[in-house]
């Protein structure tokens, strides 16, 4: 995974180097190095009995619980118990330019399913990209952003899970500086399991929301949607019921003058159908910040 992450960084540096505009016609142009940082995310989540770690952008948490469900499902006659989890995501992220970001890294977690906290282990790796396929730039049509993430649980053994998470989001800015606007989008997650006896059906979220950024560079974003999960089975019995329920996510971020995130906190409530609570702290560690 370290080789993959370094490869992403090298690719981004080689493809993302560009010349900045000249402040003075006589001044030589200087190359611009992409932003490079560890997008450190620390998540605490509570998960009701009989379901998995679902919700907005929680693929690493889902991978850990999906693999746990498959490995332990045959020894849990009463189904999946209620759980608590602490997860740390460490994707090395490279902002190639203002339209494209590449990332890849590992995630670790510890869980408590009623008998105390487990040992903290590396539980998954992920790789992905985020790209603005169209930018509004003051026009009438919203910015269209595509985010695609591949996540695989660790270790590589029977019962491991592979998740494909796709997000398409539309961002309609209400002002030229894009400090306020409306959001709408869809998140689709498809998971495969390395076992002929287990299956997890897709999870889809349709949502709408908005954002506002103050002159102090604090930014608030809210998303409210409906999550539909098809359920999960193991050896012919249901280990996670299907449901269609609301989900709410609130983000508060501290940005700099160039819209780089300095700090962020996310709170999420997802009904599955009982509520699941999740809080995430984002503390990016920059090697290069423009």
Secondary structure, DSSP 4 states (H G I P E B T S, - for coil): -HHHHHHHHHHHHHHH-EEPPPSSTTSPP-EEPPEEEEEEEEEEEEE-TT--S-STT-HHHHHHHHHHHHHHGGG-TT-PPPEEEEEEEEEEEEE-SSSEEEEEEEEEEEEESSS-BPPPEEEEEEEEEEEEEE--TTSSSPEEEEEEEEEEESS-STT-EEEEEEEEEEEEESSTT--EEEEEEEEEEEEEES-TTEEE--EEEEEEEEEEE-TTSEEEEEEEEEEEE--EEETTEEEE--EEEEEEEEEEEEE-TT--EEEEEEEEEEESSSEEEEEEEE--EEEE--
